[in-house]
């Protein structure tokens, strides 16, 4: 899907629903677990209690998780290190207390290698990498039953996607930053990057560090929530 988008530059109206195709194997896994009562189809939320979905979990919740995670991870990018460091932080948070952490050791190892070169501007992730890591994170969260931790960890991503979509649909303008050769700055707040650089010129590395710190904070909150639920 990512390669197709890189080659064809698909419109978001089509790209947004493409992860549903990739969700089919995970839906099958969830369905098999539902048949033998080996998968939890409820979600426990702080202050709200436990929400039971039953079969709707397989056919509705799992596809929504995959679609949202993949698209939000894909939308937060464009700067060296942003598309690799932040997902790695989320993965670390999900692995912290998961008995199935071994499933992510291999992907995380290769992702950290990619992050090293990506931060230095020698390798670019593109949509292929963003889609792949987004679907991987969603799948691991479902298999490990870490859906609440995933939701909390992804709040910066969701915020970024929300303001991007609001700007596109209501203002009909895309987020944009200006680069003077050393620093990035913006005249509007239509994404997480433009919000941070709004009338505040920062280097690319500074922006990546700030956003990574924000993601790390919410990943930590996700871990703490997992311990309390």
C-alpha positions in Angstrom: 0.0 0.0 0.0 2.8 2.4 0.9 4.7 1.7 -2.4 1.5 2.2 -4.3 1.0 5.6 -2.7 4.6 6.5 -3.2 4.3 5.7 -6.9 0.8 7.1 -7.6 0.4 9.8 -4.9 -3.1 8.6 -4.0 -5.7 11.0 -2.7 -6.5 10.8 1.0 -10.1 9.8 0.3 -8.7 6.5 -1.1 -5.6 6.1 1.0 -7.5 6.4 4.3 -9.4 3.2 3.7 -6.6 1.1 2.2 -5.5 -0.3 5.6 -8.8 -2.1 5.8 -7.4 -4.6 3.3 -4.4 -5.2 5.6 -6.7 -5.6 8.5 -8.3 -8.8 7.1 -5.6 -11.3 8.5 -5.9 -9.6 11.9 -9.7 -9.9 11.7 -9.3 -13.6 11.0 -7.0 -14.0 14.0 -9.5 -12.2 16.2 -12.4 -14.3 14.8 -10.6 -17.5 15.5 -9.8 -16.3 19.0 -13.5 -15.4 19.5 -14.6 -18.9 18.5 -12.6 -20.5 21.2 -12.9 -17.7 23.7 -9.2 -17.0 23.5 -9.4 -13.3 22.9 -10.8 -10.5 25.0 -13.4 -8.5 23.0 -13.8 -5.8 25.7 -11.9 -2.6 26.3 -11.4 -1.3 29.8 -11.3 2.5 30.0 -10.4 4.6 33.0 -13.4 6.2 34.7 -15.7 4.7 32.0 -15.4 1.0 33.0 -15.4 -1.9 30.6 -17.0 -1.8 27.2 -18.1 -5.1 25.8 -18.2 -5.5 22.0 -18.6 -9.2 21.4 -18.6 -10.0 17.6 -18.5 -6.3 16.8 -15.0 -6.3 18.1 -13.8 -8.5 15.2 -15.8 -6.8 12.4 -15.8 -3.2 13.6 -13.2 -2.4 16.3 -10.2 -4.3 14.8 -10.6 -2.6 11.3 -11.0 0.8 12.9 -7.9 0.3 15.0 -5.8 -0.7 12.0 -7.2 2.2 9.9 -6.7 4.9 12.5 -3.2 3.8 13.6 -1.9 3.3 10.1 -3.2 6.7 8.8 -2.2 8.7 11.9 1.3 7.3 11.9 1.6 8.0 8.2 0.5 11.7 8.6 3.0 12.6 11.3 6.2 12.8 9.2 8.2 14.8 6.8 11.2 15.6 9.0 14.3 13.5 9.5 13.7 11.1 12.4 10.1 12.0 13.0 8.7 8.9 11.1 11.1 6.5 12.9 11.9 7.8 16.4 8.3 8.4 17.5 7.0 5.0 16.4 9.9 3.4 18.1 8.9 5.1 21.4 5.4 3.8 21.0 6.7 0.3 20.4 8.9 0.5 23.5 5.9 1.5 25.6 3.7 -1.3 24.3 6.4 -3.9 24.8 7.1 -2.7 28.4 4.6 -5.0 30.1 3.5 -7.3 27.3 4.1 -11.0 27.7 4.2 -11.2 23.9 7.0 -8.6 23.6 9.2 -11.1 21.8 7.0 -10.6 18.7 8.3 -7.0 18.4 12.0 -7.6 19.1 12.9 -8.2 15.4 10.8 -5.4 14.0 12.1 -3.0 16.6 15.7 -3.9 16.0 15.4 -3.2 12.3 13.3 -0.1 12.9 16.0 1.3 15.3 18.7 0.8 12.6 16.4 2.6 10.1 15.9 5.4 12.7 19.7 5.8 13.0 20.1 6.5 9.3 16.8 8.4 9.0 17.8 10.9 11.8 21.0 11.5 9.9 19.1 12.1 6.7 20.6 9.2 4.8 17.5 7.0 4.5 13.9 8.2 4.0 11.0 6.2 5.2 8.3 7.2 2.8 4.7 5.9 2.8 5.9 2.3 2.5 7.7 2.5 5.8 5.0 4.5 7.6 2.2 2.1 6.5 4.2 -0.9 7.4 5.1 0.3 10.9 1.6 1.6 11.5 0.0 -1.8 10.7 2.7 -3.6 12.8 1.9 -1.4 15.8 -1.8 -1.9 15.5 -1.5 -5.7 15.1 0.8 -6.0 18.1 -1.6 -4.0 20.2 -4.5 -6.2 19.3 -2.6 -9.5 19.7 -1.3 -8.3 23.1 -4.6 -6.8 24.2 -3.0 -3.4 24.7 -5.6 -1.3 23.0 -6.0 1.3 25.8 -2.3 1.8 26.0 -2.1 2.2 22.3 -4.9 4.8 22.3 -3.2 6.9 24.9 0.2 6.6 23.3 -1.2 7.7 20.0 -3.0 10.8 21.3 -0.3 13.1 19.8 -0.7 11.4 16.5 -4.5 11.6 16.7 -4.3 15.3 17.6 -2.0 15.9 14.6 -4.4 14.1 12.2 -7.4 15.9 13.6 -6.2 19.4 13.1 -4.8 18.5 9.6 -8.3 17.2 8.6 -10.1 20.1 10.2 -7.9 22.5 8.2 -8.4 20.6 5.0 -12.2 20.3 5.3 -13.1 23.7 6.8 -10.3 26.0 5.8 -9.3 24.2 2.6 -5.6 24.7 3.3 -2.9 22.3 4.1 -0.3 22.6 6.8 2.9 24.3 5.6 6.2 25.3 7.1 8.9 27.7 5.7 12.6 26.9 5.9 15.2 29.6 5.8 18.1 27.2 5.5 18.5 26.7 9.2 15.1 26.9 10.9 11.5 26.0 10.3 8.7 28.3 11.1 5.0 28.6 10.3 2.3 31.2 10.1 -0.6 28.9 11.0 -1.4 25.9 13.2 -2.7 23.2 11.0 -0.6 20.3 12.2 1.5 19.3 15.2 4.7 20.5 13.4 3.2 23.9 12.4 1.7 24.3 15.9 5.1 23.9 17.5 6.8 26.2 15.0 4.1 28.8 15.0 5.9 32.1 15.1 8.7 30.2 16.8 11.6 29.3 14.4 13.2 26.0 15.4 15.7 23.7 13.7 14.5 20.4 12.3 16.3 18.5 15.0 14.6 20.6 17.8 11.2 20.0 16.3 11.8 16.3 16.2 13.1 16.2 19.8 10.1 18.2 21.1 7.6 15.9 19.3 9.5 12.8 20.4 9.3 14.0 24.0 5.6 14.6 23.7 5.1 11.1 22.3 7.3 9.6 25.1 5.1 11.4 27.7 1.9 9.8 26.3 3.6 6.5 25.9 4.5 6.6 29.6 0.9 7.5 30.4 -0.2 4.5 28.4 2.1 2.2 30.3 0.9 3.6 33.7 -2.7 3.2 32.5 -2.1 -0.4 31.6 -0.7 -1.1 35.1 -3.8 0.4 36.7 -6.5 -1.3 34.6 
